[in-house]
Amino acid sequence: AVLVASIGLVLSWEWSRIVRSEPLDAGFIIQGAAVVAGVGLTVTGRPGSACAVVGVAALLTAWAVRPRQTVLSGLGPLYVGLPAIALVWLRSDWTYGTLAILFIYAVVWTTDTFAFVCGKLIGGPKLWPRISPNKTWSGTLGGLGFATLAGAALGWSVGHPSPGILAVAGGLLSIAAQIGDLAESSLKRAFGIKHASLLIPGHGGFMDRMDGIVAAAGVA
C-alpha cells in the first residue's frame, strides 16, 4: 500500500506537469491527498469510501484549477486514484491477492514484450500512426496472443481448475493495457511532449512505464 501510494503521488505530479505545466499547484495537492486517502481507506476495508473520495477530488481539482484544463485536471484523480485503489483492494484478498497482482503484471509485461518483438520481426501496417507512429497491427495482435497464453499458463501453473477462464481474462487485460498505452501517448502528443518526466533515466517517467498497469488494474 505504501508503494502504491508513493507511485500514485509521482503519477499525480506527472499528470499536473503534463496537463497544467505546474506540477506542484493546488490541483496536485488535492489529487495527491485523494490518492493517499483512497489507499488508506482501502487498506482499512473501505474501498467504496475510497472511490467516493477520489470522485469528490475529481470535482474539487477541476474547480481549483479552472479555467486551466478543467476536464483533464478533473480526470487526474480518477486516472491515478481508481487503479491505486484497485491494486490495493485486489492484493488484500487473503487467498488470491498475491496471484491477482502477479497475474496483472504478467499479462501487461507479456503484452509489452511481445508487442515489441512481433512488431519488430513482422512489421506491417501501423496501428494508429497519428497517435503512436511505432505501433503496428502485428505487434498489437502478437502482444494480445501471447498475453492470452500467459494467462492460461499462469492458471495451469497454480492449478486453476479452468485455465481457459484466465486465458480470456489475460486477453481482456491485454486489450485494456494497450488502450491505456495509446491513451497516454495521445495525451503526451496533445501537449507536445515525448516523456511524462525524466525520473527514470532512459525510460522517461513513471506514467510512461505504468500506463498499461493503470488501465489493466482498473479493468481487473
ROZA-605310 format. One record per residue: residue in one letter; x, y, z of N, C-alpha, C in turn. Coordinates in pm, whole numbers, padded with zeros to 5 digits, always signed. Example, Ala and Ser with C-alpha at 12.3 -4.5 7.8 and 13.67 -1.06 7.14 Angstrom:
2
A+01319-00569+00780+01230-00450+00780+01320-00330+00780S+01285-00225+00708+01367-00106+00714+01290+00003+00787
***
This chain:
220
A+00083-00120+00000+00000+00000+00000+00087+00126+00000V+00196+00124+00077+00288+00238+00080+00351+00258-00058L+00390+00147-00121+00449+00155-00255+00348+00213-00356V+00226+00163-00353+00123+00211-00445+00094+00359-00422A+00081+00400-00296+00054+00540-00265+00170+00629-00311S+00293+00582-00292+00409+00661-00332+00415+00680-00484I+00393+00571-00557+00391+00583-00703+00273+00667-00748G+00160+00656-00676+00044+00739-00707+00075+00887-00696L+00154+00925-00597+00194+01066-00582+00282+01110-00699V+00372+01022-00741+00457+01055-00855+00374+01070-00982L+00280+00979-01003+00193+00988-01120+00110+01115-01116S+00063+01154-00998-00014+01277-00984+00071+01398-01019W+00197+01396-00976+00289+01504-01009+00310+01512-01161E+00329+01397-01224+00350+01395-01369+00224+01440-01443W+00108+01401-01393-00018+01442-01457-00030+01595-01454S-00003+01654-01339-00009+01801-01327+00095+01867-01417R+00211+01806-01425+00318+01859-01508+00278+01860-01655I+00214+01754-01701+00173+01746-01841+00056+01839-01870V-00048+01828-01789-00174+01894-01820-00170+02045-01794R-00102+02085-01687-00106+02228-01650+00031+02294-01646S+00136+02217-01670+00273+02269-01665+00307+02329-01529E+00232+02293-01427+00257+02337-01290+00243+02216-01198P+00351+02142-01180+00340+02013-01111+00309+02021-00962L+00325+02137-00900+00303+02146-00756+00198+02251-00722D+00091+02255-00799-00015+02352-00774-00125+02292-00686A-00234+02365-00670-00345+02320-00585-00406+02190-00637G-00409+02176-00769-00464+02053-00826-00386+01931-00785F-00253+01943-00785-00170+01831-00742-00194+01798-00594I-00205+01900-00512-00226+01877-00368-00356+01802-00345I-00464+01843-00412-00593+01776-00396-00585+01633-00448Q-00530+01618-00567-00521+01485-00627-00432+01392-00544G-00317+01440-00504-00226+01357-00425-00287+01316-00292A-00354+01411-00226-00418+01379-00098-00527+01275-00116A-00602+01286-00226-00709+01190-00251-00655+01050-00278V-00544+01041-00351-00484+00911-00379-00437+00844-00250V-00369+00920-00166-00320+00865-00040-00437+00825+00049A-00540+00912+00057-00657+00881+00139-00730+00759+00084G-00739+00748-00049-00805+00633-00109-00736+00503-00077V-00603+00505-00084-00526+00385-00049-00546+00351+00098G-00542+00453+00183-00560+00429+00327-00696+00371+00359L-00800+00424+00297-00935+00372+00321-00947+00228+00271T-00883+00198+00158-00890+00062+00104-00819-00036+00197V-00706+00006+00252-00634-00080+00346-00720-00115+00466T-00803-00021+00509-00888-00043+00626-01023-00105+00589G-01034-00155+00465-01154-00228+00426-01269-00144+00378R-01242-00022+00330-01349+00065+00283-01323+00116+00141P-01317+00023+00045-01289+00066-00092-01399+00152-00152G-01524+00132-00109-01633+00216-00158-01614+00361-00118S-01578+00384+00007-01550+00519+00054-01429+00577-00019A-01331+00492-00046-01212+00538-00119-01250+00589-00258C-01336+00516-00327-01380+00559-00460-01457+00691-00451A-01538+00706-00346-01613+00831-00328-01518+00949-00308V-01412+00928-00228-01314+01035-00205-01249+01075-00337V-01211+00978-00417-01148+01007-00545-01244+01082-00638G-01371+01042-00636-01470+01110-00718-01489+01256-00677V-01496+01281-00548-01508+01419-00499-01382+01499-00535A-01267+01435-00523-01142+01503-00556-01137+01543-00703A-01197+01462-00790-01201+01497-00932-01275+01628-00953L-01388+01644-00884-01465+01769-00896-01390+01886-00834L-01329+01864-00717-01257+01971-00650-01135+02016-00730T-01065+01920-00791-00948+01954-00871-00988+02039-00991A-01092+01997-01060-01139+02074-01176-01178+02215-01135W-01241+02229-01018-01283+02361-00969-01162+02445-00928A-01063+02383-00864-00950+02457-00810-00861+02515-00918V-00851+02449-01032-00757+02494-01136-00827+02569-01249R-00960+02581-01243-01032+02645-01352-00973+02783-01383P-00970+02826-01508-01019+02755-01627-00909+02679-01700R-00802+02638-01632-00688+02574-01697-00709+02424-01707Q-00746+02377-01825-00760+02233-01850-00846+02165-01743T-00967+02219-01725-01051+02169-01615-01091+02023-01635V-01123+01983-01757-01168+01845-01781-01054+01746-01755L-00938+01770-01815-00825+01679-01795-00776+01683-01651S-00781+01798-01588-00742+01807-01447-00836+01724-01361G-00966+01730-01392-01062+01651-01318-01046+01502-01339L-00995+01463-01455-00971+01321-01481-00850+01267-01405G-00761+01355-01363-00638+01313-01297-00659+01224-01175P-00743+01267-01077-00766+01181-00961-00826+01045-00997L-00907+01041-01101-00966+00913-01143-00861+00825-01209Y-00777+00885-01293-00675+00810-01365-00576+00745-01269V-00540+00816-01165-00441+00763-01070-00509+00692-00953G-00615+00752-00899-00675+00701-00776-00745+00567-00791L-00824+00550-00896-00900+00426-00909-00810+00304-00929P-00708+00309-01014-00617+00194-01023-00542+00167-00893A-00504+00274-00821-00435+00254-00693-00526+00179-00595I-00651+00222-00589-00749+00153-00503-00765+00008-00548A-00773-00013-00679-00794-00148-00733-00678-00241-00695L-00555-00192-00709-00440-00277-00680-00436-00317-00532V-00461-00220-00445-00458-00250-00301-00574-00340-00263W-00689-00317-00323-00808-00399-00292-00788-00542-00340L-00735-00559-00461-00709-00694-00512-00605-00765-00426R-00500-00692-00389-00393-00753-00310-00441-00796-00171S-00545-00732-00120-00591-00760+00016-00667-00892+00029D-00702-00954-00084-00772-01082-00077-00679-01187-00016W-00725-01251+00090-00639-01340+00167-00590-01459+00085T-00676-01512-00002-00642-01634-00076-00572-01605-00208Y-00624-01510-00284-00576-01490-00420-00507-01356-00443G-00485-01278-00337-00431-01144-00355-00298-01138-00427T-00204-01219-00383-00072-01219-00447-00081-01264-00592L-00157-01369-00616-00171-01420-00753-00241-01317-00842A-00335-01244-00788-00406-01143-00869-00309-01037-00919I-00222-00990-00830-00125-00888-00869-00024-00946-00968L+00025-01066-00941+00118-01129-01034+00054-01149-01171F-00074-01185-01171-00145-01206-01297-00148-01077-01380I-00182-00966-01316-00190-00838-01386-00054-00803-01446Y+00050-00812-01364+00182-00776-01414+00231-00872-01521A+00205-01000-01505+00246-01097-01606+00182-01067-01741V+00053-01036-01739-00018-01008-01863+00033-00880-01928V+00051-00775-01849+00095-00647-01906+00238-00656-01958W+00326-00717-01880+00465-00729-01926+00476-00818-02049T+00397-00925-02053+00397-01011-02172+00346-00933-02293T+00240-00856-02273+00187-00774-02382+00292-00679-02436D+00357-00605-02346+00457-00507-02389+00574-00574-02461T+00621-00684-02404+00738-00751-02460+00711-00805-02600F+00602-00879-02613+00577-00944-02742+00515-00850-02845A+00454-00742-02800+00412-00639-02896+00535-00578-02962F+00638-00555-02881+00763-00500-02936+00831-00602-03028V+00842-00727-02981+00911-00830-03059+00839-00857-03191C+00709-00878-03184+00633-00909-03307+00631-00790-03402G+00621-00670-03346+00623-00552-03431+00755-00537-03505K+00866-00568-03436+00997-00558-03499+01020-00668-03603L+00980-00791-03569+01007-00904-03657+00913-00911-03777I+00787-00876-03755+00686-00892-03860+00662-00760-03933G+00651-00652-03855+00625-00522-03916+00484-00514-03971G+00469-00445-04084+00337-00434-04145+00269-00301-04116P+00138-00297-04141+00064-00171-04127+00072-00115-03985K+00072+00018-03978+00073+00085-03849-00066+00079-03786L-00068+00072-03652-00194+00064-03580-00266+00198-03580W-00197+00304-03538-00258+00436-03529-00144+00538-03537P-00091+00562-03655+00031+00642-03670+00020+00783-03616R-00099+00840-03618-00113+00978-03569-00091+00986-03418I-00124+00878-03347-00110+00876-03201+00022+00814-03159S+00055+00699-03217+00177+00627-03181+00239+00568-03308P+00330+00641-03369+00379+00601-03503+00457+00471-03507N+00503+00420-03394+00584+00298-03395+00503+00170-03378K+00377+00181-03337+00297+00061-03311+00237+00006-03440T+00242-00127-03452+00188-00194-03570+00075-00289-03529W-00004-00328-03629-00109-00427-03602-00049-00562-03563S+00064-00596-03623+00127-00724-03590+00173-00724-03444G+00227-00613-03397+00268-00603-03258+00149-00609-03164T+00042-00540-03200-00079-00539-03116-00137-00680-03102L-00152-00749-03214-00209-00883-03211-00113-00983-03148G+00018-00964-03171+00116-01052-03109+00114-01039-02957G+00109-00915-02909+00100-00892-02764-00025-00953-02706L-00137-00937-02777-00263-00994-02730-00258-01146-02726G-00205-01207-02830-00200-01353-02834-00112-01412-02725F+00005-01356-02707+00096-01410-02606+00047-01379-02464A-00022-01267-02445-00080-01238-02314-00190-01339-02280T-00267-01378-02380-00369-01481-02359-00304-01613-02317L-00195-01648-02384-00122-01770-02347-00063-01757-02207A-00015-01638-02172+00042-01617-02039-00064-01635-01931G-00186-01587-01958-00295-01607-01862-00325-01754-01841A-00330-01829-01951-00355-01972-01940-00240-02044-01869A-00117-02005-01901+00000-02070-01841+00004-02045-01690L-00027-01923-01649-00027-01893-01505-00137-01973-01436G-00254-01982-01499-00361-02061-01442-00324-02208-01428W-00260-02261-01531-00217-02401-01526-00111-02422-01418S-00017-02327-01406+00095-02345-01312+00049-02342-01166V-00062-02275-01137-00109-02269-00998-00225-02365-00974G-00256-02449-01075-00360-02549-01058-00501-02495-01064H-00522-02386-01138-00657-02332-01153-00743-02432-01229P-00867-02455-01183-00950-02557-01248-00990-02523-01391S-00986-02395-01428-01025-02355-01563-00925-02254-01619P-00810-02302-01666-00711-02210-01723-00767-02127-01838G-00869-02182-01908-00929-02108-02018-00990-01976-01973I-01045-01975-01852-01103-01851-01799-00994-01745-01782L-00880-01788-01729-00769-01694-01711-00707-01654-01845A-00717-01741-01946-00671-01703-02080-00756-01589-02135V-00888-01601-02118-00978-01495-02164-00952-01367-02085A-00934-01381-01953-00904-01265-01870-00774-01199-01914G-00674-01282-01945-00548-01229-01993-00564-01149-02122G-00647-01200-02211-00673-01128-02336-00741-00995-02312L-00840-00994-02223-00912-00869-02194-00820-00766-02129L-00737-00811-02035-00645-00718-01970-00538-00669-02068S-00500-00753-02162-00404-00711-02264-00463-00599-02350I-00590-00614-02388-00656-00508-02465-00662-00380-02383A-00698-00393-02254-00704-00274-02167-00568-00208-02157A-00463-00288-02140-00328-00232-02127-00287-00157-02252Q-00320-00211-02368-00281-00145-02493-00362-00018-02516I-00486-00017-02473-00566+00106-02481-00508+00211-02386G-00467+00168-02267-00405+00261-02174-00277+00320-02230D-00199+00240-02299-00077+00286-02362-00107+00392-02468L-00207+00364-02552-00246+00458-02657-00301+00588-02598A-00379+00576-02490-00436+00695-02428-00326+00786-02374E-00225+00726-02310-00116+00807-02256-00035+00870-02369S-00015+00796-02477+00055+00851-02593-00022+00968-02653S-00154+00953-02658-00239+01060-02710-00230+01185-02624L-00228+01165-02492-00217+01279-02400-00085+01353-02421K+00024+01279-02429+00154+01342-02447+00163+01414-02582R+00109+01351-02685+00114+01413-02817+00030+01541-02819A-00082+01541-02747-00166+01661-02743-00093+01780-02682F-00002+01752-02589+00072+01860-02524+00215+01874-02577G+00247+01798-02682+00374+01814-02749+00495+01772-02669I+00482+01666-02589+00596+01618-02511+00621+01471-02544K+00745+01427-02521+00782+01290-02551+00770+01199-02430H+00804+01251-02311+00801+01172-02188+00722+01245-02080A+00659+01168-01992+00585+01228-01882+00679+01303-01788S+00799+01254-01773+00905+01320-01697+01035+01251-01732L+01142+01284-01659+01271+01220-01681+01319+01152-01554L+01225+01104-01474+01260+01045-01344+01329+00910-01358I+01302+00838-01468+01365+00707-01490+01459+00721-01608P+01588+00731-01585+01683+00753-01695+01668+00648-01805G+01653+00697-01926+01641+00609-02041+01501+00557-02067H+01409+00583-01975+01273+00532-01991+01167+00641-01981G+01204+00759-01939+01105+00866-01924+01053+00873-01782G+00920+00880-01770+00858+00893-01638+00785+00769-01596F+00725+00777-01478+00650+00663-01426+00524+00638-01509M+00460+00743-01558+00343+00723-01645+00379+00647-01770D+00499+00671-01821+00543+00601-01942+00558+00451-01919R+00586+00411-01797+00605+00270-01763+00479+00207-01702M+00389+00290-01650+00274+00237-01577+00143+00251-01653D+00144+00303-01775+00019+00329-01846-00064+00202-01866G+00003+00091-01900-00069-00035-01917-00118-00091-01786I-00036-00081-01681-00075-00130-01549-00196-00054-01497V-00196+00077-01514-00306+00161-01467-00439+00114-01527A-00440+00094-01659-00564+00053-01726-00602-00090-01689A-00505-00180-01689-00535-00321-01660-00583-00340-01516A-00524-00267-01421-00565-00280-01282-00710-00240-01264G-00750-00130-01326-00889-00088-01316-00986-00189-01373V-00952-00247-01488-01038-00347-01551-01042-00475-01465A-00924-00514-01413-00917-00634-01330-01004-00619-01206
***
